[in-house]
Amino acid sequence: MTDPKGDRDARDAGTVTQDASHETQNELVRSDTTQLEVVEIREGAFGAHGTGDTSGFGGLTRPVVMPGASQPPYGGWFDEVAARLTAGPGLGDAVEKVIVDRGEITFHIRRAQLLEVVTHLRNDPVLRFEFCSSVSGVHFPHETGRELHVVHHLLSMTHNRRIRLEVTAPEEDPHVPSVVPIYPTADWQERETWDMFGIVFDGHPALTRILMPDDWPGHPQRKDYPLGGIPVEYKGGTVPPPDQRRSYS
């Protein structure tokens, strides 16, 4: 006969699970605790204010958190890449912070040194990140002085490794060096990021819009861009454009 009190004590101590296939938590690999960074506080179910929220959940308050900076050792080949990156010529202070989360590593790079960093990542025989698979933008209006983010995904086909680089710029000075001279595949991706977010890639061979007309005002994927739109008629009924509906953002 089992001891209910003993089982309860063991459960409180974290040594058992509800999964019958695992007798103890010690069989599982525990992950290190990562400090989280609160980047925004959202109110209501849909971020609406005033009478726009009819869900009944207008009193909810939810923090938006991102993983904070990680401390070495990062584990596995992450440490080799981090050490080799900062050992590059003039790159000792190029990395602002490193984040390891969900088995992926992100290097936050100072934008003035981005071109030197990607050149070193491509050419160093130990690193050999030969391919830039993606360039994208993010807009965080609440991050004063660093509202615009550019994210680069790099792949080493030689070593089968993937890393992420992130660079920030203020809205008043939305300039980031173009990586097209190092990674030609970034050509259209930087054009799309300029089109949608208004980030100017210095040194790009032909930085023009790729999705919107040349005379289109503004950059549609910025968080402060008005929704706008046109009325839509469906079976005799008319749906107003988004900027004339209730606000849920």
TACORDA-V198381 format. One record per backbone hydrogen bond with DSSP energy under -1.0 kcal/mol. CO is the residue of the C=O (numbers start at 1). NH is the residue of the N-H. Records with the same first field share a line. If there is no record, write none. Layout:
CO->NH + NH
//
This chain:
3->7
4->8
5->9
6->10
7->11
8->12
9->13
10->15
11->14
19->22
24->27
25->28
35->68
37->66
40->64
42->62
49->52
57->60
60->44
62->42
64->39 + 40
66->37
75->78
77->81
78->82
79->83
80->84
81->85
82->86
85->88
88->91
91->94
94->110
97->108
98->70
99->106
101->104
104->101
105->164
106->99
107->166
108->96
110->113
111->114
113->117
114->118
115->119
116->120
117->121
118->122
119->123
120->124
121->129
124->128
128->130
131->155
134->153
136->151
138->149
140->143
142->144
143->146
147->140
148->169
149->138
150->167
151->136
152->165
153->133 + 134
154->163
155->131
156->160 + 161
161->156
163->154
164->107
165->152
166->109
167->150
169->148
173->175
174->200
176->202
179->182 + 183
183->186
184->187
186->190
187->191
188->192
189->193
190->194
191->195
192->196
193->197
194->198
196->221
200->176
201->204
202->178
206->208
213->216
219->222
222->225
232->239
234->237
237->234
239->232
241->244
242->245
//
